[in-house]
């Protein structure tokens, strides 16, 4: 073998060695501009780790409260206003209007007023003074049933004496009825009648302490002077 053949053989071996080296360094052939060998498997990329599942219980779902109804003007929440019960609130004129229909008990008699007076042999019972003003009227919810009641001062002139009574008029569906009459101490009269809760306070015309009546067990009674 001459020198030419020897040199050619060495070149072929070197070239082949270079190709093997390329495949070892970059089997895909990308680094050398060659075609990518898609027949070779290089392994799948690692899948990302799944997050750990929490064993904590889920919070209970609550139903939100319904939104308030909105009125048309201004978009404000609708307000429901309940009507007052008939006859629940009394005024002095309303009490006076019902007096002719009420049967009163006073000084041991049962009667109705003709105008502002009732007269018989035992005496004269009146509702008003000489100026045609009621001797005294008080309004308030004495029996705590949610409706205003009334109390009226009655004066009875007997031969040689004057007595005072307080008529209790509870409100029953807007109608007043005299269910009790209490004899009051003294003969000088009273200038003011005040209802505070279940108590009636009478302010006397003459000097002296007020008279207190309390409501208990369905009736009024004098509890202090």
C-alpha positions as CSV (number, residue, x, y, z in Angstrom):
1,X,0.0,0.0,0.0
2,X,1.4,3.3,-1.0
3,X,1.3,6.6,0.8
4,X,-1.8,7.9,-1.1
5,X,-4.0,5.1,0.0
6,X,-2.8,5.3,3.5
7,X,-3.7,9.0,3.7
8,X,-7.1,8.4,2.2
9,X,-7.9,5.7,4.7
10,X,-6.9,7.9,7.6
11,X,-9.2,10.7,6.3
12,X,-12.2,8.4,6.0
13,X,-11.7,7.1,9.5
14,X,-11.3,10.7,10.8
15,X,-14.5,11.9,9.1
16,X,-16.5,8.9,10.4
17,X,-15.1,9.6,13.8
18,X,-16.3,13.2,13.6
19,X,-19.9,12.1,12.8
20,X,-19.9,9.8,15.7
21,X,-18.7,12.5,18.0
22,X,-21.4,14.8,16.7
23,X,-24.1,12.3,17.5
24,X,-22.6,11.9,21.0
25,X,-22.5,15.6,21.6
26,X,-25.9,16.5,20.0
27,X,-28.0,13.6,18.9
28,X,-30.7,15.9,17.6
29,X,-28.4,17.6,15.1
30,X,-29.6,21.0,15.9
31,X,-26.2,22.4,16.7
32,X,-24.9,21.5,13.2
33,X,-27.8,22.7,11.1
34,X,-28.8,19.2,10.1
35,X,-32.3,17.8,10.0
36,X,-33.7,16.9,13.3
37,X,-34.0,13.1,13.8
38,X,-37.5,12.7,15.1
39,X,-37.2,9.0,15.3
40,X,-35.1,9.2,18.5
41,X,-36.8,9.4,21.8
42,X,-35.2,11.6,24.4
43,X,-37.8,11.1,27.2
44,X,-40.9,13.1,28.2
45,X,-40.6,16.2,30.4
46,X,-41.4,15.8,34.0
47,X,-44.9,16.6,35.0
48,X,-45.4,19.4,37.6
49,X,-46.2,18.2,41.0
50,X,-50.0,18.4,41.9
51,X,-50.8,20.6,44.9
52,X,-51.6,18.7,48.1
53,X,-55.4,18.4,48.6
54,X,-56.7,20.0,51.8
55,X,-58.7,17.9,54.1
56,X,-60.2,20.9,55.9
57,X,-64.0,21.0,55.8
58,X,-65.6,23.5,53.4
59,X,-67.5,26.4,55.1
60,X,-71.2,26.0,55.2
61,X,-73.0,28.1,52.6
62,X,-75.5,30.6,54.0
63,X,-78.4,32.2,52.1
64,X,-78.0,36.0,52.0
65,X,-81.0,37.9,53.4
66,X,-83.4,39.2,50.8
67,X,-82.8,42.8,49.7
68,X,-85.4,45.3,50.9
69,X,-88.1,46.3,48.5
70,X,-87.3,49.6,46.9
71,X,-89.9,52.3,46.3
72,X,-90.0,54.1,43.0
73,X,-89.1,57.7,43.9
74,X,-85.4,58.1,44.9
75,X,-84.8,54.4,45.2
76,X,-85.3,54.4,49.0
77,X,-86.2,51.3,50.9
78,X,-90.0,50.9,51.3
79,X,-91.3,51.5,54.8
80,X,-94.6,49.9,55.9
81,X,-96.7,52.1,58.2
82,X,-99.3,50.3,60.2
83,X,-102.7,52.1,60.7
84,X,-103.8,53.0,64.2
85,X,-106.4,50.8,65.7
86,X,-109.9,52.4,65.7
87,X,-110.6,54.1,69.1
88,X,-107.2,53.4,70.5
89,X,-106.4,57.0,71.3
90,X,-108.7,59.3,73.2
91,X,-109.1,63.1,73.4
92,X,-111.1,65.1,75.8
93,X,-113.6,66.2,73.1
94,X,-114.2,62.5,72.3
95,X,-114.8,61.7,75.9
96,X,-117.4,64.6,76.1
97,X,-119.0,63.4,72.9
98,X,-119.7,59.9,74.5
99,X,-120.9,61.1,77.9
100,X,-124.7,61.2,77.0
101,X,-124.5,57.5,76.1
102,X,-122.8,56.3,79.3
103,X,-124.7,55.0,82.3
104,X,-122.9,56.4,85.4
105,X,-122.9,55.1,89.0
106,X,-122.5,57.8,91.7
107,X,-123.7,58.4,95.2
108,X,-125.6,55.1,95.2
109,X,-127.5,55.8,92.0
110,X,-127.4,54.7,88.4
111,X,-128.3,57.3,85.8
112,X,-127.4,59.1,82.5
113,X,-126.7,62.8,82.3
114,X,-129.2,65.1,80.7
115,X,-126.8,67.8,79.5
116,X,-124.4,68.2,82.4
117,X,-126.7,67.4,85.4
118,X,-128.5,64.6,87.0
119,X,-131.1,65.6,89.6
120,X,-133.1,63.5,92.0
121,X,-134.2,63.7,95.7
122,X,-130.8,62.8,97.1
123,X,-129.0,65.6,95.3
124,X,-127.6,67.0,92.1
125,X,-124.7,65.4,90.4
126,X,-122.8,67.6,87.9
127,X,-120.0,67.2,85.4
128,X,-119.1,70.9,84.8
129,X,-118.5,74.1,86.8
130,X,-120.4,77.4,86.3
131,X,-118.1,78.1,83.3
132,X,-119.3,74.9,81.6
133,X,-115.9,73.4,82.0
134,X,-115.5,69.7,83.0
135,X,-114.6,69.4,86.7
136,X,-111.8,67.2,85.7
137,X,-110.9,64.6,83.0
138,X,-107.8,62.4,82.8
139,X,-106.8,60.2,79.8
140,X,-104.3,57.3,79.7
141,X,-103.9,53.6,79.4
142,X,-104.7,52.6,83.0
143,X,-105.3,48.9,82.4
144,X,-102.3,48.6,80.0
145,X,-104.2,47.0,77.2
146,X,-102.9,49.4,74.5
147,X,-105.9,51.7,74.4
148,X,-106.5,55.0,76.2
149,X,-109.0,55.0,79.1
150,X,-110.6,57.9,80.8
151,X,-111.5,59.1,84.3
152,X,-114.0,61.8,85.1
153,X,-114.6,63.9,88.3
154,X,-118.2,64.0,89.4
155,X,-119.6,66.4,92.1
156,X,-122.7,65.7,94.0
157,X,-124.4,68.4,96.0
158,X,-126.5,67.0,98.9
159,X,-128.4,69.0,101.5
160,X,-125.6,70.3,103.7
161,X,-122.7,68.5,102.1
162,X,-120.6,68.0,98.9
163,X,-119.1,64.7,97.8
164,X,-116.7,63.9,95.0
165,X,-116.4,60.8,93.0
166,X,-114.0,59.6,90.2
167,X,-115.7,57.6,87.4
168,X,-113.4,55.0,85.7
169,X,-114.2,54.7,82.0
170,X,-112.2,51.9,80.3
171,X,-112.0,52.0,76.5
172,X,-113.6,48.9,74.9
173,X,-113.0,49.1,71.2
174,X,-113.5,52.8,71.1
175,X,-116.6,52.9,73.4
176,X,-116.4,54.1,77.0
177,X,-118.3,52.5,79.9
178,X,-118.5,53.4,83.6
179,X,-117.5,50.2,85.3
180,X,-116.4,51.7,88.6
181,X,-116.8,54.9,90.7
182,X,-114.5,55.7,93.6
183,X,-115.5,58.0,96.4
184,X,-112.8,60.6,97.0
185,X,-111.7,62.2,100.3
186,X,-112.5,65.8,101.1
187,X,-115.1,68.2,99.9
188,X,-113.0,71.1,98.4
189,X,-112.7,69.6,94.9
190,X,-109.7,69.1,92.6
191,X,-108.2,71.4,90.0
192,X,-106.3,68.9,88.0
193,X,-106.4,65.2,87.0
194,X,-103.3,63.5,85.7
195,X,-102.9,59.8,84.5
196,X,-99.4,58.4,84.7
197,X,-99.1,54.8,83.8
198,X,-101.5,52.9,86.1
199,X,-101.8,55.7,88.6
200,X,-104.3,58.6,88.7
201,X,-103.0,61.8,90.5
202,X,-105.6,64.4,91.8
203,X,-104.4,67.9,92.7
204,X,-106.7,69.4,95.3
205,X,-108.1,73.0,95.1
206,X,-107.2,73.6,98.7
207,X,-103.9,73.3,100.4
208,X,-102.8,69.7,101.0
209,X,-101.2,66.7,99.4
210,X,-102.2,65.1,96.1
211,X,-104.5,62.1,96.1
212,X,-103.1,59.0,94.4
213,X,-105.2,56.1,93.0
214,X,-103.7,52.9,91.7
215,X,-105.1,50.4,89.2
216,X,-104.8,46.8,90.2
217,X,-106.8,43.7,89.8
218,X,-109.2,45.4,87.4
219,X,-110.2,48.3,89.6
220,X,-109.0,51.7,91.0
221,X,-108.4,52.4,94.7
222,X,-107.0,55.2,96.8
223,X,-103.3,54.3,97.6
224,X,-102.0,57.6,99.1
225,X,-102.7,61.1,100.0
